[in-house]
Amino acid sequence: MTRISNKRDHLEQFKEMLSGLLTPGPGAKRISISAAPLYASVLVVFGMTLFIGIFWMVNEYQAYQESIESIRKNYKDRYERRVKEEHAKVIDFIEYKRKQTDLRMEDEMRDKVQAAYTIASHVYSLYKDEKSVEELRSMVAEVLRPIRWNNGNGYYFAGSVNESRIDLFADDPWFEGKSGREIQQTVGRDVVGDISAMVRDKGAGVYSYKLVKPEFSETYFSKVAFIKYFEPFDWFIGAGVYTMAAEKSLQQDILSRVRSMDFAENGEVFGFRQDGTIICSQDERLIGRSVEDFIDAKGVHYGAMLLHAAKNAAGEYVRFSEESQEGDAHLNLIYVNPYRDWGWVFGATMSMEEMEDAIAFETKSYRDIAFKNVSAFIILFIVAVSMLLLTSYVYSLKIKYGIDLFTNFLRQAAVSKKKIRNTDLAFAEFEDLRILANRMVDDRIQKELLLRRDELRLDTLLRLGMMENHSLQEKYDFVLRRIVQITRSEEGYLAMVNSTHTHITLCSLAVAEERDIKLREQHMSISRSTFKAGLAGAAVMYGGEVICNDYATCNKEDDIFPYLREINRHMDIPVHSDGKIVMIAGVCNNSTKYDNSDVRQVKMLLEGMWLHVLKTCSEEEMARLERQIIAVSEEERSNIGRDLHDDLGSHLTGIELLSKVLQQKLEQDDPEKAEQMGSIRGLIRDAIEKTRRLAQGLYPAHVIEHGLEAAVEELVNEVENLFRVQCTYSFEGGREWVDNAVATHVYYIIREAVFNAARHGRPDNIGIFMRTWSDNFTVRIVDDGSGFDVSSTRKGLGCHTMQYRAKAIGAELNIKSDLQGGTIISISGEVHS
């Protein structure tokens, strides 16, 4: 189907091309072939120009971007190196100043210790024979105690090495007389032990430590001391100083020196603490403010970027825009790196205005060059287009002159809708075009014929599926008429073949004239031997399709059954099922020769019809078997019900009467046993009642004897007693059912539906509503129980039984249920009289 449509589309496109070339419609503006080269040349020129122009612009733009990027990279590297070098100078300066301060303090403390050492030696030499060591220690301590230097931050201390005790601590007398262990408990470090070990090993040295004073238990005081061992007293004599004061003085000196540092044209160094407070800047107004307040000319909070960079020990670069005095914004670069010893952060910044000037100059140069190149390109383009248009115009005139020579011929062929005749054409290409056009016309006719036959075959199968209420004979006749129409034949037949292939029976015949059908009606129901069945028998014996397009030469048989008139060609096609021929169809006297496409069409149609016949027969057989099964089941139910009622029920009733007589006798002789016998009688009566209900369910005597309404009324009472549910019923219309079989089936459907609702749905109310008319009836069983999902719930035996019973009486059963809305079962059918 798709290939045929594509062929048709190609043919339509070819016709449109011819009509557009030869006979343009009114008001339609088409491009002529002669003008096409001119338009194509213009299009190509403009396309190439656009392509070259875009390529050139993209290339120039990329070169410009690469140049700008190179400038940025070079200046960026230079700026970053410069600010990093300036920052390194500041750090080197700080380290140098700190080192110088430490050396100065150490020299000063050496001098102080040496002076104290001289005093102790002098006192020892004067009084060593008169006083004890302890007294000499006290004398020297009192001499050294009041001595201060470095604005009161320097002091003396001394102690015993072997006894690990402080004898002099001029800064805080609390430590005097305390042992090393007591001091360690206060300070948290064995200071006396460290000093004693150092003087034993080296004799003298510098010792740094943090001291905690009792009155300031949570404050640490950084100190540094120079200590020397005085052997006559077994003393260590030290000169200590608070480093904090010296460090503060050093920091103030460094800040004043850094504030005055500058580099390049507008470079500067500034500093701030880790919390963002500015401590050093050339602008005195900024000292004390927070860098978080810094916002550049573009509104970017680069102060937050500075704080973030201060956390990186390796240092980071920060860029921001600054507005100049002329109102222009230019970039600045800052290198930020923390100095963690003091909790400070220093930044070196400088303007990147030189880079921006270089970029602006490069941009202007590129613009000037681009303007010159574009001007030259436009001039060359105009010259090239002019030359190309002139050349295209000359050749367009030549092409137009050549086309005019054969346009009249093509116009005549298109208007008359005839094939192009084989005449002398000016160009070999147009001869090929003529052959192709004629071939496409023939191909279109053939494909349209095949498409029509496919459509007829599909339509036949669809209509066959909708002929449910038609007999098989009507279906046979309909299919045979369509086979004759599809094969474009005059006559045709359809015959059935028995399983042994010995006999053939005609089931349908299509003839050219109506009077011929009457001559063959007598043969329609009579079987013929395969050997005497003419063309149909020959095809069965051959076992395959028979195509004869020249009857006079290919057929030696004189019997042309089932045809009456002379034939010149025929085709017979059998249908196989399970390896046997079950049906055969034939047609004759086509206007053209039969071919394999005719065989394919007829065979597919016959196979589809045969499947439909098998399906119809299977459905009829299934319906017959279902009716038979239900009938046998009803008979067995009735027999069992009657046996229970007549045999077992009577037997139990007799036992109950004998028990009653026995109970009356025992009431006088043994009242206790009489009471037990009464209980046995109650059980026997229950058994009788259950047997009666069971027999009634199997054999509905009320339906047969008293009618459906009485049986339903008793069913309502039974359901209310068994399940404690409110059950109502309603009858409208006629009360009598002529056909007891239909009434019995309807009763059992109602009974099954009611018991299913009471057992599984747990409803509060069940309603039975029935209405009859003169020719049909409806029954509805409604409950307000829980319901179920009809689409997903698996149907049980009860539902299938109701379906079978409804189908047996020709009624329709519908089940509607909702999980929250109960269930409705409806039956509708015809009243049989």
Buried (B, 14 or more C-beta within 10 A) or exposed (E): EEEBEEBBEEBEEBBEEBBBBBEEEEEEEEEBBBBBBBEEBBEEBEEEBEEEBEEBEEEBEEEBEEBBEEBBEEBBEEBEEBBBEBBBBBEEBBEEBBEEBBEEBBEBBBEBBBBBBEBBEEBBEEEEEEBEBEEBBBBBBEBBBEBEBBEEBBBBBBBBBEEBBBBBBBBBEBBBEBBBEBBBEBBEBBBBBBBBEBBEEEEBBBBEBBBBBEEEEEEBBBBBBBBBBBEBBBBBBBBBBBBEBBBEEBBEEBBEBBBEBEBEEEBBBBBBBBEBBBBBBBEEEBBEBBBBEBBBBEEBBBBBBBBEBBEEEEBBBBBBBBEEEEEEEBBBBBBBBBBEEBEBBBBBBBBBBBBBEBBEEBEEEBEEEBEEEBEEBEEEBEEEBEEBBEEBEEEBEEBBEBBEEBBEBBBEBBEEEEEBEEEEBEEEEEBEBBEEBBEBBEBBEEBEEBBEBBEBBBEBBEBBEEBEEEEBEEBBBBBBBBBBBBBBBBBBBBBBBBEEBEBBBBBBBBBBEEEBBEEBEEBBEEBBEBEEBBBBBBBBEEEEBBBBBEBEEEBEEEBBBBBBEEBEBBBBBBBBEEEEBBBBBBBBBBEEEBEEEBBBBBBBBBBBBBEBBEEBEEEEEEEEEBBEEBEEEBEEBBEBBBBBBEEBBEEBEEBBEEBEEBBEEBBEEEEEBBEEBBEBBEEBBEBBEEBBBBBBBBBBBBBBEEBBBEBBBBBBEBBBEEBEBEBEBEBEEEEEBEEBBBBBBBBBBBBBBBBBBBEBBEBEBBBBBBBBEEEEBBBBBBBBBBBBEBEEEEEEEBBEBBBBBBBBBEBEBEBEBEEEEBBBBBBBBEBEE
